[in-house]
Amino acid sequence: MANPAPSTDAADEIHAAATRESTAYPGTPRWVKVSAIVALILILLIVVVMVLGGGEHDPMRHIPSASGLTHTLRIVAGI
């Protein structure tokens, strides 16, 4: 003979499974999402300022110019 039907209804089982799944992991907290968005905006802002800002902010600014005398040349020359 066939097994008797289970006592619970199929809709109740689906609802119970959906409830267990939704309460198992509530998701990422809102403050984490907001913090990540703010951090990304700040990083993008810094990159834009560095690219568009121009200026002498590169490794070559530490090398003396060859167009004129520098303190190093004066010291070597004894001036």
N, C-alpha and C positions, 0 to 999 in steps of 0.2 A: 504494500500500500504506500501511498504517497505520504510524505511528511505533512503534518498540519501547518497551516499558515502561521507565521509569527503573530504574536499578540499585538505588536505595535504597528501603527499605520506607516506607510512608506513616506508620506508627507512629513510626519513627525520625525522620522529618521533623518530626512534631508534637512529639516529645520535644526535639529540637534547638532548635526555635523557642521552646518554653517555657523551656528553659534559658537561651537568649540573652536573652529578655525578663526573666527573674527576676534575672539578673546585671547587666543594663544599668543599673538604678537600684534600689539596695537599699532605698530609702525614707528616711523621716526618722529621724535617730538618736534613741535613747531619751533622751539628755540634753536634747535640744531639746524633746521632748514634756514631760518632767518640769519643765523650766524654765518652759515656757508655762503649765502647770497651776499651778505655784507662784505665778507672776506674777498670774494671774487670781484666785487665792484671795486674795492680798494686796490687789489692787485692790478686790475685793468687800468685804473686811474694812474697808478704809479708807472706802468709801462707806457701809457700815452704821454705822460709828462716827460719821461726820459727820452722818448722818441722825438716829440715835437719841441721839447725845451731847448735843444741845441746846447750851446755853451761849450766850454772847454773841459768837460767831465769825461776824459778818457785817459788811458795810460800815457799818452804822449805829452800831457801837461807837466809831467815830472821831468821831462828831458829838456835841458836848456836850449834856447833858440840859437841857431848858428848865425843869426843876423848881427849880433853885437857881442861885446865882451861880457863875460860872466865873471862872477866872483872867483871861480876856480882858476880862470886864466890869469886874473890879477895876482892871485896868491902864488901861482907858479912863476910868474914874471917878476915877482918880488915887489910889486907895487903896493 
